[in-house]
């Protein structure tokens, strides 16, 4: 199992340097990925820093870790503009970018960007199709519900053939069907080992309906972790790894069970003070990661 680090919950005290230092430390300590969520307005937990801008900066301060949006709310963005932006990030990072996407849920943010919240699922599907077509590098002609293209070719061809990997986020049936249709992976949040058998069954049915198999998808999730001896800066919306009084053994046990259920990347969302993040990363690297193989 690979481990990643979510950059979202670094708190109000975090500066731009905090984000970049955390990403660089994660790479140095052997983590696989750094991830950033997608919020536009104040009032959400953690940072509202733009994920594409942040990950572009992280790309210049790292050389190995994957850069993952977790997740980008696709309906907020014009797909042609976004396709070129993300192709540029893929090129600048040397092919390290992974697009994690979701349909979103925040009605206030949808209203602020002038996008109807009630058509977000259909809009997400169409935009994913546009991204996929444009990233092939050939002229695209298509007529859709939310826009059309007439022989349009993307300005920047991605380094990764066919475009960056696409991890589709969400636990709903619609999200699983979207992953089966468009995804190279499925991306969850707060998923527990006990929930994985049913989720795998539903994903398997969805992929088979689209002529694929579950083996075609990389399975990843974001999990909450508060290392022993560190007080969280916020409540944990999902069951934390290792329980509310975690130990090395209990955290390793939970991660091992997720690995056994097919999760290949667990990204750690650690709601700890910014000045304790380095200690938290070091604890994971020294105490947990060696047990995961």
C-alpha positions in Angstrom: 0.0 0.0 0.0 1.2 3.5 -0.8 0.6 6.4 1.6 -0.2 10.0 0.6 -0.7 13.2 2.5 -3.6 15.6 2.3 -2.5 19.2 2.3 -6.0 20.5 3.1 -6.2 20.6 6.9 -3.1 22.7 7.7 -5.3 25.3 9.5 -5.5 29.1 9.6 -1.9 29.5 10.7 -0.6 27.9 7.6 1.3 30.0 5.1 2.3 29.2 1.5 5.6 28.0 2.8 3.8 25.6 5.2 2.2 23.9 2.3 5.4 23.6 0.3 7.4 22.5 3.2 4.9 19.8 4.0 4.9 18.5 0.5 8.7 18.5 0.4 8.9 16.7 3.7 6.3 14.1 2.5 8.5 13.4 -0.5 11.7 13.2 1.5 10.0 10.7 4.0 8.9 8.4 1.2 5.2 9.3 0.8 3.8 8.5 -2.6 1.4 11.5 -3.1 0.3 14.9 -2.0 -3.4 15.8 -2.3 -5.4 19.0 -2.2 -9.2 19.5 -2.0 -11.3 22.0 -3.9 -13.3 24.7 -2.1 -14.0 28.2 -3.4 -15.7 30.0 -0.5 -14.8 30.5 3.2 -16.5 28.4 5.8 -15.2 25.0 4.8 -12.9 23.0 7.1 -9.2 23.5 6.3 -7.8 25.6 3.4 -9.6 27.0 0.4 -6.3 27.4 -1.5 -6.9 26.6 -5.2 -5.7 23.0 -5.8 -4.4 23.5 -9.4 -2.4 26.6 -8.4 -1.1 24.9 -5.2 -0.1 21.7 -6.9 1.7 23.6 -9.7 3.8 25.2 -7.1 4.3 21.9 -5.3 5.5 20.5 -8.7 8.3 23.0 -8.7 9.4 22.0 -5.2 9.3 18.2 -5.6 10.6 15.7 -8.1 8.8 12.4 -7.4 5.5 12.5 -5.5 2.2 12.4 -7.4 0.1 15.5 -7.3 -3.6 14.7 -6.8 -6.8 16.9 -6.7 -8.9 15.3 -4.0 -11.3 16.2 -5.4 -11.7 18.9 -7.9 -15.4 19.8 -8.3 -15.6 19.6 -12.1 -18.8 21.5 -12.8 -17.3 24.7 -11.4 -14.9 24.9 -14.4 -15.1 25.3 -18.1 -13.9 22.0 -19.5 -11.8 23.4 -22.3 -10.0 25.9 -20.0 -9.5 23.2 -17.4 -8.2 20.7 -20.0 -5.5 23.0 -21.0 -4.6 24.0 -17.4 -4.3 20.4 -16.3 -2.3 19.4 -19.4 0.1 22.2 -18.6 0.4 20.9 -15.0 1.0 17.4 -16.4 3.8 18.7 -18.6 5.4 20.9 -15.9 5.3 18.0 -13.3 6.7 15.5 -15.7 3.5 13.4 -15.8 3.0 13.3 -12.0 -0.5 14.8 -12.0 -3.6 12.8 -11.1 -7.1 14.3 -11.6 -9.4 13.4 -8.8 -12.9 14.7 -9.6 -16.3 14.8 -8.1 -19.7 16.3 -8.9 -19.8 18.5 -5.8 -22.5 19.2 -3.2 -22.1 22.8 -1.9 -25.1 24.7 -3.1 -23.7 28.0 -2.0 -20.6 27.5 -4.2 -22.6 26.4 -7.2 -24.7 29.6 -6.9 -21.6 31.8 -6.6 -20.2 30.5 -9.9 -23.6 30.6 -11.6 -23.9 26.8 -12.2 -27.2 25.0 -11.4 -26.6 22.5 -8.7 -29.4 20.2 -9.8 -27.6 19.3 -13.1 -24.2 18.7 -11.6 -24.1 15.0 -12.3 -24.9 15.3 -16.0 -22.5 18.3 -16.3 -19.7 16.3 -14.7 -20.2 13.4 -17.1 -20.2 15.6 -20.2 -17.1 17.5 -19.0 -15.2 14.3 -18.3 -16.0 13.2 -21.9 -14.7 16.6 -23.2 -11.5 16.2 -21.2 -11.0 12.7 -22.4 -11.5 13.6 -26.0 -9.3 16.7 -25.9 -6.4 14.9 -24.1 -6.1 12.5 -27.1 -4.5 15.4 -28.9 -6.7 15.2 -32.0 -9.3 17.7 -33.2 -12.6 17.3 -31.4 -16.0 17.8 -32.8 -18.9 17.2 -30.5 -22.3 18.6 -29.6 -23.3 18.4 -25.9 -26.0 19.7 -23.6 -23.6 22.2 -22.0 -21.4 23.1 -24.9 -20.0 22.1 -28.3 -16.7 21.9 -30.1 -16.0 22.1 -33.8 -12.7 20.6 -34.7 -11.0 22.0 -31.6 -7.5 20.8 -30.7 -6.1 21.4 -27.2 -3.3 24.0 -26.9 -1.0 21.8 -24.7 -0.7 18.1 -25.3 -0.3 16.3 -21.9 2.9 14.4 -21.2 0.9 11.3 -20.1 -0.6 9.6 -23.1 -4.3 10.0 -23.1 -4.1 12.6 -20.4 -3.6 12.4 -16.6 -5.2 9.5 -14.7 -8.8 10.2 -13.7 -9.9 9.1 -10.2 -13.6 9.5 -9.8 -14.6 10.4 -6.2 -17.8 9.5 -4.4 -19.7 6.6 -2.8 -23.1 7.0 -4.5 -24.3 4.7 -7.3 -24.0 7.5 -9.7 -20.4 8.1 -8.7 -19.5 4.5 -9.1 -21.1 4.4 -12.5 -19.0 7.4 -13.4 -15.9 5.8 -12.2 -16.7 2.7 -14.3 -17.3 4.8 -17.4 -14.6 7.4 -17.3 -12.2 6.5 -14.5 -8.8 5.0 -14.3 -9.5 4.8 -10.6 -12.0 5.3 -7.8 -11.3 7.7 -4.9 -13.2 7.6 -1.6 -13.1 9.4 1.7 -13.5 7.9 5.1 -14.1 4.4 3.8 -13.7 1.7 6.5 -12.5 -1.9 6.0 -15.9 -3.1 6.9 -17.5 -1.0 4.1 -15.1 -2.2 1.4 -16.8 -5.6 0.5 -20.1 -3.9 -0.4 -18.3 -1.1 -2.2 -16.2 -3.6 -4.2 -19.4 -5.5 -5.1 -21.1 -2.3 -6.4 -18.0 -1.1 -8.3 -17.6 -4.6 -9.8 -21.2 -4.5 -11.1 -20.7 -1.0 -12.5 -17.5 -1.9 -14.3 -19.0 -5.0 -15.8 -21.9 -3.0 -17.1 -19.4 -0.9 -19.0 -17.4 -3.9 -20.4 -14.6 -3.5 -17.8 -13.5 -5.2 -14.6 -12.8 -4.0 -11.2 -9.1 -4.7 -11.8 -9.1 -1.8 -14.4 -9.5 0.7 -11.5 -7.0 1.8 -8.9 -8.8 2.1 -5.6 -7.8 4.9 -3.2 -9.2 6.7 -0.2 -8.6 9.5 2.1 -8.5 8.5 5.8 -8.3 10.6 9.0 -5.3 10.1 11.2 -4.3 11.9 14.4 -1.0 10.4 15.6 -0.6 9.5 19.3 0.2 12.5 21.5 -1.1 15.1 19.1 -4.2 17.1 19.8 -6.4 17.6 16.7 -7.3 21.2 15.6 -10.8 20.1 14.5 -13.2 17.3 14.9 -12.9 14.2 12.7 -15.9 13.8 10.3 -14.9 10.2 9.6 -13.8 7.3 11.9 -10.0 7.9 12.3 -7.5 5.2 11.6 -6.6 3.3 14.7 -9.6 4.7 16.6 -9.8 7.8 18.8 -6.9 6.5 20.9 -4.6 5.2 18.2 -1.4 3.3 18.6 1.1 2.1 16.0 -0.5 -1.4 16.1 -4.1 -0.2 15.7 -3.2 2.2 12.8 -1.2 -0.5 11.0 -4.1 -2.9 11.5 -6.6 -0.6 9.9 -4.3 0.2 7.0 -3.5 -3.5 6.5 -7.2 -4.3 6.3 -7.8 -1.6 3.8 -4.9 -2.9 1.7 -6.3 -6.4 1.9 -9.6 -5.1 0.5 -7.9 -3.6 -2.5 -7.0 -0.1 -1.5 -3.6 0.7 -3.1 -3.3 4.3 -1.8 -4.5 5.7 1.5 -4.1 9.5 1.7 -3.8 10.7 5.3 -5.9 13.7 6.3 -4.2 14.8 9.6 -6.1 17.7 11.3 -3.1 18.7 13.5 -1.6 22.1 14.1 0.6 23.3 11.3 3.7 23.3 13.6 3.1 19.6 14.4 2.7 18.4 10.8 6.4 17.6 10.4 6.3 15.5 13.6 3.1 13.7 12.4 4.7 12.9 9.0 7.8 11.6 10.7 5.8 9.3 13.0 4.0 7.8 10.1 7.2 7.3 8.1 9.1 5.8 11.1 6.4 3.8 12.9 3.7 2.9 10.3 5.0 2.8 6.8 7.7 0.0 7.4 4.9 -2.4 8.4 2.9 -1.9 5.1 5.4 -3.5 2.7 
